[in-house]
Amino acid sequence: MTKQAWGRWGSEDEVGAANLIGCEQVRLAASLVRTGQVFRLSQILSDRLPVPGHRAGIQHFMGRDGGDYAAGAKRPGGFQFAEDTVVLPLHLGTHIDALCHAWCDDHLYNGFPGNTVRSTTRALRCGIEKLPPLVTRGVLLDIVALRGASVPDGEAIGREELQNAADHIGVTLRDGDVVLIRTGWLERQDAAQGVNFNAEPGIDADAALWLAESGVASVGSDNFAIETLPFPSGTVFPVHQILIRDFGITLIEGVPLQALAEAGATEFLFFAAPLPIAGGTGSPVVPVAVL
């Protein structure tokens, strides 16, 4: 595989590495189901969910509730109902980054101009609505288990360590996989004490390149940004640039992985479907693993 996937699926492609998931990948992933255990790999969305300082939190409003009936609202035939509205940033909690989320040198994935992302039009190219549901083999690379401890903040996980984690469970990555990397960062956080979104362990650029060359469709992790924070000197989001912009690989951030790891999961049926928000740069998502 070349070190850049632009043009691999045509000059107009906006799907990226998710093109690697075909009927055969779905069929093989379904054949991995043995026990029927289902794991919801998502954080609970509420106004108590910690968010980085540059993003707004969730706003949750009730449009109709029990208080309306207590105040005398009509109830024809005795029927009553409740409904509500949620306003939230798309990059919050467990979420997936669209291919328009990050770019450099004025070009998105596949060479589309960066100026196609505007507040007036949203993302004209590579918006989250272009990404199909991901149904494929999931692979858990458990760095916590490999090390016997969570990875310290600011420490990088390199190519060799990811390869060792795959070898440890006897799995070879293949086209269309979704790889989930457990660092232990999310498990260490305490919302009551405050979350530092500026310091975390994560994969480095060489590890990202190894994943891309292995043919993965998406990379998820239990941390905030997949990659190490703070960045190595002289770089800005190098992993985002390699995976999203260069290879068209979506990132699934903030994935709780402790329960899945404790169940002994290695490879499994994985599925997740982003909200098809026209021109969206990402979406809250509920990844599911079935063992």
Buried (B, 14 or more C-beta within 10 A) or exposed (E): EEEBBBEBBEEEBBBBBBBBBEEEBBEBBBEBEEEEBEBBBBBEBEEEBBBBEEEEBBEEEEEEBEEBBEEEEEEEEEEBEEEEEEEBBBBBBBBBBBBBBBBBEEEBBBEBEBEBBEEEEBBBBBBBBBBEEBBBBBBBBBBBBBBEEBBBBBEBBBBEBBBEBBEEBEBEBBBBBBBBBBBBBBBBBEEEEEBEBEBBBBBBBBBBBBBBBBBBBBBBBBBBBBBBBEBEEEBEBBBBBBBBBBBBBBBBBBBBBBEBBEBEBBBBBBBBBBBBBEBBBBBBBBBBBBB
